Each structure stands twice: as structure tokens, then as C-alpha cells.
Amino acid sequence: IDFASRQIPDSAWAADHAKFSMAWLPVCPKWREIRKISAIQLFTSQRLDASQGLRRKKVDELVEFVKHCCEKRVAVNIGREAFTTTLNLLSNTFFSIDLSIHDSSGSQEFKDVAWHITQ
């Protein structure tokens, strides 16, 4: 509930996202309803267990990338690569595709946009 009732940026009002997103709604009956649906439908043990393979795959990809960098003696920006892993996990969960690849600027651009929206 840390983000509940915080100031909503103008960008969140596009397409009325601020009216329907649990991230932007104040604590109210609609927020509670969305939170309840999330708890009952999205974040159940069965749903989380079903996605374990995908989580394992994305972590394995991260480990393989870090291993490759170590072999080449290249520094790894762990924050950026962890964000890429998380972004790809979420995008695969919802869209069945990776939105970024490790060692690219794409995930950093997405992170910058997301950071700007939430400030």
C-alpha cells in the first residue's frame, strides 16, 4: 500500500490507466476488488507453481549471460541485467515474448521510461 493515494503523473491518465490500475487507484472499494482478484486469480500457489519453469529459464539465461561476460572478462551491470531478466519474465508471462535482450540499451530505455512515469 506504499504507493496507494500517491500523486498520479499525467502520463498515467492516458487511456484512463489511472482509473483502472491498482498501482494508481487510492485505497477504495475498486482498489480492494482488484487486489482481491489479483490474490485469488493471479498470485495463487497454483499459478505461481505453474510459472516456475519460466522463472527458472529466465534466471538460467541471466546466469549464462554473466558466465559469458566472465569468460570475456567484461564487467556486468547487475542492476541493468536484473531489470532485463525481470522485464522479460513479465513480458513472457503476459505476451509470450522477450521485450529485451541482455547487454542491450532497450531494457535501460524501458526502465528510464518506467522510472519517469512513476515519479
N, C-alpha and C positions, 0 to 999 in steps of 0.2 A: 504494500500500500504506500510505499515511499513516493511513488510518482503520482498517486491519486490527487486530484484537485490542484495540480500544478499549472503554471501558465502554459497555454497552448499556442505554439507558433502558427503563423499564418499558413504555412505550408500544410499543416495538418487539417486545415479547413477545406483544402482542395478535395473535391468529390465527397465532402462531408465525412472524412475519416474521423474527425474529432467527435462526431456524434455517435459513431458506432464502434470505435476501438476501445478495448479495455484499457489500453495504455493512456488514453486521453480523457476518458469519462471520469467525472468525480464519483466518489463512493455514493451510490444511489441504487434504487431497485434494478435499473437496467444493468449497471455495472455488476451487481450481485448475481443477476441472471446469467450474464456472460461468463462470469467467474465460475458459477456452478456448472454450467455446460462444459466449460474447459476441464474442470476437475472430474466430471462424470464421464465425458466422452473422449477428451484428448489426452489426459495425463493419468489414465488408469494404469495399473501394473501390467495389464494385458497389452495395452497399446505400447507402453514403454518396452516391454519384453519383445514385442514384435519388431521393434526398430533397433534392437541390439546389434543385429548384423550390419546394418548401415552405419551405426556409430563405430563399430569395430573397423569397418572398411575405411572410414574417413580418418580414424586415428592411425591405422596402418599406412595410409597414404602420407600422413604427416611424418611419421617415423621414417618412411622410405625417403622422403624429401630431405629430412635432416641428415640421414645417413649419406645421401648423395652429396650434400654440401660438405659434410665432414671429409669425405673422400677427396673432394676437390679443394679442401682447406679454405672454404668460403664461410664467412660469418653468416649466421642466421638471425633474422629479426623475428624472434619468437612471438612477439605481440602480433605482428602482421600475419605470420603463418598460422597462429592460433585463431585469429579472426577469419582467415580464409577457410580454415577447417570448419569453424562454426557456421560460416556463411554457406558453405557447400552442404553441410549436414542439413541445415534448414531448407535450402533450396531443393535438395533431393527429397526431403520429406514432403514438400508441398508441390514441386513441379517435376520431380524425377530427373533433374539435370544439375550439373555444377554451374554456378554463376561465375566462378573464378578459378584460376589455377595458381598453384604455389609459385612464388617468385615472379609475380606479375603486379602491375600497378592497378589492375582492375579492382581487386578487393580493397586496396587503400582508398581508391576513389569512392567506392561504395561506403566505406567506413567514414570517410570525411563527410559525405552527404548525410548519412545517418546521424553522425555527431552534430552536424549543423541543425538538423531538424529537431533534435531532442533538446537543444539548448535554448 
